[in-house]
Amino acid sequence: MAGSRDASSPASSSPSLHVVVFPWLAFGHMIPFLELSKRLARRGHAVTFVSTPRNTARLSAVPPELSARVRVATLELPAVEGLPAGAESTADVPPEKVGLLKAAFDGLAAPFASLVAAGRRGGAGEAADGFERKPDWIILDFAQSWVFPIAEEHKIACAMFLILPAALLAYLGTKQANEACPRRTTEDYMAPPPWVPFPSTLTYRRHEAEAIAAGFRPNASGVSDMDRLWQLHRPSCRLVIHRSSPEAEPRLFPLLTDLFAKPVVPAGLLLPGDAAPPGGGGGHHQPLEAVARWLDEQPRRSVVYVALGSEAPVTAGDIRELAAGLELSGARFLWALCAPGGEPAAALLPGGFERRVAGRGVVAAGWVPQVRVLAHAAVGAFLTHCGWGSTVESLFGFGHPLVMLPFVADQGLIARAMAARGVGVEVPRDDDGSFRRDDVAAAVRRVVAGEEGEEMARRARELREVVGDRVRQERYVDELLELLHRYK
Ligand SMILES: O=c1ccn([C@@H]2O[C@H](COP(=O)(O)OP(=O)(O)O[C@H]3O[C@H](CO)[C@@H](O)[C@H](O)[C@H]3O)[C@@H](O)[C@H]2O)c(=O)[nH]1
């Protein structure tokens, strides 16, 4: 059968699609790509989700009722000199080795081309309706410029799915606009870009601007991130999709559609289902029982959950300062501490730290199921690096106010936008990016205590009501599907 129909699907009047979904090798990317896959499958479409073996093993399983429609295709990541054996995601390497991971990722071009050419892999027994035919779409990430020639050869439409906020694309702009107005100095990178015609929070601090400027230069893979991203100008890239919504990011979608001269559209927030553990099983999570027991004993909304995502360039010094700040704040906290480069986390904490904060502070060394922690009634605020995934989950998913410690990429833009909306406080940093324990403590106190904290929590809950509305989120997926039918 060339495609199934699902009577319950909003797109049931259109034949179902076969969509290949292919994220970059980072959990902050793979998780929302999988969420989008599930939503497409739930609407009757066949999805081939492509990644590498260790990553697919670490992602949470597709619910049984969708397993016939989501096929997981694994491609072996080639070895690259200098890349640690077994490293398959940004969570497995220190930030300075991510360029090598991109070089290994580029080595997937030939196996991916074979996968597309075969049209079908895994044997008839495993194939479900829709997989036996050529894909209608490849939904790819920013990093795979080599997918476009493959898609063009097979006449398959492409959509670039950016799990980043629309704010970042608005800041980066088109290749043409950057050529017309090149940013040369660090100050140029700090200012809002000239192609945004309204007042905006699209500004970077000095140390962030230096990091963002590096994205315009070739990295260890030999190609710059911007040159990868700007492949979205190719005609075969018919849509640009953001994990976002107009309520989360007002004014940006019409502007981007205009600037890029193609539809730049929201997929909604793709919040994980309440029951689904984020980041998956496969032994990737440490047992949550002890942490859950501790959380159960804490007063409602009293705990600050602390986590800095999967790939922020956190230094040992940052961890020491953050620990001292949490200690000084006097607040209750649960810290999901991923040490940089896989160092033992406890070794980085100041001597006697855990003893001094015992009873009010818990350090969980390693990966915790973040969405389940954020959902706990004892959690009342989130100290975050402002990765878009974490921001979406905590603020739009649960209405938690934010203590914001952004590091790189889009994180500074997100922090500025959320500060402007009155739902969080940013920890001040010096020009070189360093921050002080007193400032961490003061930011935590502003968010968790007093009238200002209460007001922020109220605004965060209000924002969640509007932005996190689940019915509206599903409507964005339906609208996206209409476009996938129209532009294929
Ligand atoms: O202990 C942990 C830590 C993280 N997570 C999950 O991992 C994801 C992390 O995503 P995100 O907050 O986006 O952080 P990063 O992966 O660090 O972020 C990268 O990807 C983001 C886009 O999603 C960008 O906004 C960031 O700048 C970029 O560093 C989220 O789903 C978290 O729930 C866990 O489940 N447990």
Ligand as a Chemical Component Dictionary entry (heavy atoms), coordinates in Angstrom:
data_LIG
# 
_chem_comp.id                   LIG 
_chem_comp.type                 NON-POLYMER 
_chem_comp.pdbx_formal_charge   0 
_chem_comp.three_letter_code    LIG 
# 
loop_
_chem_comp_atom.comp_id 
_chem_comp_atom.atom_id 
_chem_comp_atom.alt_atom_id 
_chem_comp_atom.type_symbol 
_chem_comp_atom.charge 
_chem_comp_atom.model_Cartn_x 
_chem_comp_atom.model_Cartn_y 
_chem_comp_atom.model_Cartn_z 
_chem_comp_atom.pdbx_ordinal 
LIG O1  O1  O 0 19.854 16.522 32.989 1  
LIG C1  C1  C 0 19.238 16.792 31.946 2  
LIG C2  C2  C 0 19.598 17.884 31.103 3  
LIG C3  C3  C 0 18.831 18.115 29.975 4  
LIG N1  N1  N 0 17.771 17.323 29.668 5  
LIG C4  C4  C 0 16.974 17.579 28.441 6  
LIG O2  O2  O 0 17.842 17.920 27.385 7  
LIG C5  C5  C 0 17.285 18.935 26.585 8  
LIG C6  C6  C 0 18.251 20.106 26.581 9  
LIG O3  O3  O 0 17.839 21.009 25.635 10 
LIG P1  P1  P 0 18.184 22.542 25.707 11 
LIG O4  O4  O 0 17.680 23.186 26.901 12 
LIG O5  O5  O 0 17.701 23.115 24.440 13 
LIG O6  O6  O 0 19.734 22.559 25.944 14 
LIG P2  P2  P 0 20.997 22.175 25.060 15 
LIG O7  O7  O 0 20.883 20.837 24.475 16 
LIG O8  O8  O 0 22.168 22.451 25.921 17 
LIG O9  O9  O 0 20.886 23.304 23.966 18 
LIG C7  C7  C 0 21.318 23.351 22.631 19 
LIG O10 O10 O 0 20.187 23.325 21.806 20 
LIG C8  C8  C 0 19.232 24.342 22.096 21 
LIG C9  C9  C 0 18.050 24.172 21.219 22 
LIG O11 O11 O 0 17.234 23.171 21.726 23 
LIG C10 C10 C 0 19.828 25.707 21.961 24 
LIG O12 O12 O 0 18.880 26.663 22.356 25 
LIG C11 C11 C 0 21.052 25.796 22.800 26 
LIG O13 O13 O 0 21.657 27.038 22.613 27 
LIG C12 C12 C 0 22.011 24.683 22.467 28 
LIG O14 O14 O 0 23.145 24.719 23.328 29 
LIG C13 C13 C 0 15.953 19.289 27.217 30 
LIG O15 O15 O 0 14.928 18.616 26.525 31 
LIG C14 C14 C 0 16.059 18.758 28.644 32 
LIG O16 O16 O 0 14.832 18.367 29.197 33 
LIG C15 C15 C 0 17.405 16.283 30.503 34 
LIG O17 O17 O 0 16.418 15.586 30.257 35 
LIG N2  N2  N 0 18.169 16.059 31.609 36 
# 
loop_
_chem_comp_bond.comp_id 
_chem_comp_bond.atom_id_1 
_chem_comp_bond.atom_id_2 
_chem_comp_bond.value_order 
_chem_comp_bond.pdbx_ordinal 
LIG O1  C1  DOUB 1  
LIG C1  C2  SING 2  
LIG C1  N2  SING 3  
LIG C2  C3  DOUB 4  
LIG C3  N1  SING 5  
LIG N1  C4  SING 6  
LIG N1  C15 SING 7  
LIG C4  O2  SING 8  
LIG C4  C14 SING 9  
LIG O2  C5  SING 10 
LIG C5  C6  SING 11 
LIG C5  C13 SING 12 
LIG C6  O3  SING 13 
LIG O3  P1  SING 14 
LIG P1  O4  DOUB 15 
LIG P1  O5  SING 16 
LIG P1  O6  SING 17 
LIG O6  P2  SING 18 
LIG P2  O7  DOUB 19 
LIG P2  O8  SING 20 
LIG P2  O9  SING 21 
LIG O9  C7  SING 22 
LIG C7  O10 SING 23 
LIG C7  C12 SING 24 
LIG O10 C8  SING 25 
LIG C8  C9  SING 26 
LIG C8  C10 SING 27 
LIG C9  O11 SING 28 
LIG C10 O12 SING 29 
LIG C10 C11 SING 30 
LIG C11 O13 SING 31 
LIG C11 C12 SING 32 
LIG C12 O14 SING 33 
LIG C13 O15 SING 34 
LIG C13 C14 SING 35 
LIG C14 O16 SING 36 
LIG C15 O17 DOUB 37 
LIG C15 N2  SING 38 
# 
